[in-house]
Amino acid sequence: MLVYSHVAGNSTPPDYELADRIALTRPSQVKALGHPLRNTILGLLHERAATVTELAIALGRPKSTVAHHVKVLAEAGLVQVVRTRRVRAIEERFYGRTARMFYVSVERSADGEEMPRDFNDFEVAARESSEAFRDGKLWGFIRHARISEAQASDFWERMAELVAEFDQLPRSGDTMYGFAVGVYPTDQPTLPAVMSSRSGKPPLPRSRRAL
């Protein structure tokens, strides 16, 4: 299901219409996300639509290299031409994301092919934030809580809303900030069940209590 955001007349980025979320259901789509340069391109297109030339300048990479990676993203349905502009006899194509957020579907592809794993966002964040940590400019927290899978899923939806809010902040300044969020199961220890005040034993589950 695609939910579209209408940005006409809105100052929040990006400057084109796109879906809020798209499920990646084909292995080729997930593989397209597996290259760091392609992820950087997608990140730049969060701000506004851009031509291959503009992306090449921003990335400091040859235009032919960037054009190849944009083609891979377009064939995977992750970017598309959102507008064109004619300069003299040349038509410039401006590319934009097809969605603010992509998520990997857990289902197998139609031909039974295994879905490749997505990259680890926190490994990327750890590399990117190392210099900020050294400079004392890393703002972060880590917490652990014993919760159910349903609670974790609900909390993730709230985090996704916060990510969308971050994506749509008006752009200003000269620094590109990173923002990493996630929720995941761990092997952290948990406290034993609370003891009953009378018996000194853990309370029985509700289904086992004498009624």
ABEGO torsion letter per residue (X at the ends): XBBBBBABGBABOBABBBBABBBBABAAAAAAAABAAAAAAAAAAAABBBBAAAAAAAAGBBAAAAAAAAAAAAAAGABBBABBBBBEABBBBBBBBABABBBBBABBBAAGBBBBBBBBAAAAAAAAAAAAAAAGABBBBBBBBBBBAAAAAAAAAAAAAAAAAAAABBBBEABBBBBBBEBBBBABBBBBBBBBAAAGBBBBBAAABBX
